[in-house]
Amino acid sequence: MTGDAPSAGTGSPAGVSPAAGPVPSARPASPDETPRPYRPGELALSAEEMRAAGHHAVDLVVQRLCTAADGPPHAVAGPAELQTLLGEPLPEDGGDLTGLLDHIAQDVLPLGIRFDHPRCFAFVPTTGNYPAVLADLLSTAHLSVPGAWLVGSGPTRVELTALDWLKELLGLPGHWGGLFVSGGSVANLTALAAARDHHLGGDLTGARLYCSTQAHPSVARAVHLLGLGRDQLVALEPDAGQRLDPRDLAARLDADLGAGLRPFAVVATVGTTGTGAVDPVTDLARLCRRHGLWLHVDGAHGAAFALSARGHGLRDALGHADSLTFDPHKWLFQPYETGCVLVRDPELLRATFRMARHHLDTGYLHPAQARHDEVNLDDLGPQQSRGLRALKVWLSLKTFGAAAFRRAVDHGLRLSDHAAARITAHPDLDLTSTPGLGILTFRCRPPGSPTDPAAVDRLQQSVSDAVRATGEALLLTTRVRGRTVLRMCTINPATTTADIDATLALVARAAREAEPPRNISDRT
Ligand SMILES: *Cc1c(COP(=O)(O)O)cnc(C)c1O
């Protein structure tokens, strides 16, 4: 960048020239004006300035991480308020970086769900971790690209090692391969693209892919992006435990085959987002083998169950799949965007994604072709330039050790056991699904509560709202078999049984204090 800079070779760090007072305005020149040329160093800071701002940023990070339990688990501002705060014109002239960091860290970034708050039970919370924060700092500074071996051999090897460790944690055979992606949605898309190409080639007519209605919506989005129509995704009603029923699937497969359709893949969910249900992977794998179908397991949240002592059976089951989605930014305590896709035969990813397959004139890529046992990870997925997401996993596993992660997963399961026992014992609360994988759903039924289903639904929503309004805890609702229920995901390792008890007490109180229930239907 500074090859033509007069300061090059003068002893100052490359690309850094001393800050030179306010830079004259660089507003786009009008046609009759000559724009002032770039002055070396305009897009850099002095080493001293970088250190000062950097130390300040680390202070802000440590402050953030050390106060996770302070304040409410949720903060929100309205669009008008945020328009006032952030709807600024393009800043033609620069400002003070340290002040900007303060502004963002104090006024903007806290507006949202505080996923690491020990009483945040919404969605699938993650905690992130400090080594991962530093991993992003370092890999961003190094412009690390684990794309082609030539471009980033060190980063590529970090990613391969992190993938090996994930496979070991999940009990997957060593010959599986894959890559890090932004999250479960892109992991599902990536795996299903390989399944489509492998089984269907270029002909999508009559193709069918199967899942339960409890599968994640990213499966349906992937189907759409892969060029399949709405009717080509068959979403079956789940069994009483919210699981895809292999007998129902078998019957539907027979019917579809009989009708001349072309079933090619099944998506089994390990840990549905709604209730944490686990589809019977081993039985589904047997069915898929019989019919020559691809089995994709969406374990974005639930694959981490395989780390726990009681999840040992899942380790064997996962190995029967053809591909697996796993989100370390869920139950492996990583920050966003740390997702991962793993497949039994990584050559099938290469067959779909490798650059050379796409017939454009890309001579400039020839120097980066992988030779011998070099690996170009950009041949395995949709991105060419890609960040070193894997370093977060690598650095946090090296810092804390895998055993600590396993214990943290067990902790989340024990919290969910504890919550389930409390709910079962409480006269006003009823479980509405079998607690699985750290996710519980339940309903409030205080004395004299309504019997009208719509009124019961409204009560659950108002309890969720009331608890949120206290600023003490956050639990949201979901729908189970068409009814509104409360939902908790208890996987934060900083959460204690006291946090669970306090939250359930808030729920029970909110339910008793709710507007006098009326047994009227939704008609108004
Ligand atoms: C969260 C989740 C996804 C989507 O993952 P993102 O990381 O949000 O893209 C997909 N499937 C399941 C089962 C999930 O829980």
The ligand as a MOL file (V3000), in Angstrom:
LIG
                    3D

  0  0  0     0  0            999 V3000
M  V30 BEGIN CTAB
M  V30 COUNTS 15 15 0 0 0
M  V30 BEGIN ATOM
M  V30 1 C -29.5950 -22.1140 14.7840 0
M  V30 2 C -29.9740 -23.2120 13.9060 0
M  V30 3 C -29.7950 -23.1150 12.5140 0
M  V30 4 C -29.3350 -21.8490 11.8390 0
M  V30 5 O -28.0310 -21.5530 12.2070 0
M  V30 6 P -27.4010 -20.0850 12.0190 0
M  V30 7 O -26.0880 -20.2570 12.6520 0
M  V30 8 O -28.3110 -19.1570 12.7730 0
M  V30 9 O -27.3650 -19.7970 10.5760 0
M  V30 10 C -30.0900 -24.2230 11.7450 0
M  V30 11 N -30.5680 -25.3450 12.3110 0
M  V30 12 C -30.7770 -25.4720 13.6350 0
M  V30 13 C -31.2980 -26.7470 14.1850 0
M  V30 14 C -30.4880 -24.3970 14.4790 0
M  V30 15 O -30.6960 -24.5260 15.8070 0
M  V30 END ATOM
M  V30 BEGIN BOND
M  V30 1 1 1 2
M  V30 2 1 2 3
M  V30 3 2 2 14
M  V30 4 1 3 4
M  V30 5 2 3 10
M  V30 6 1 4 5
M  V30 7 1 5 6
M  V30 8 2 6 7
M  V30 9 1 6 8
M  V30 10 1 6 9
M  V30 11 1 10 11
M  V30 12 2 11 12
M  V30 13 1 12 13
M  V30 14 1 12 14
M  V30 15 1 14 15
M  V30 END BOND
M  V30 END CTAB
M  END
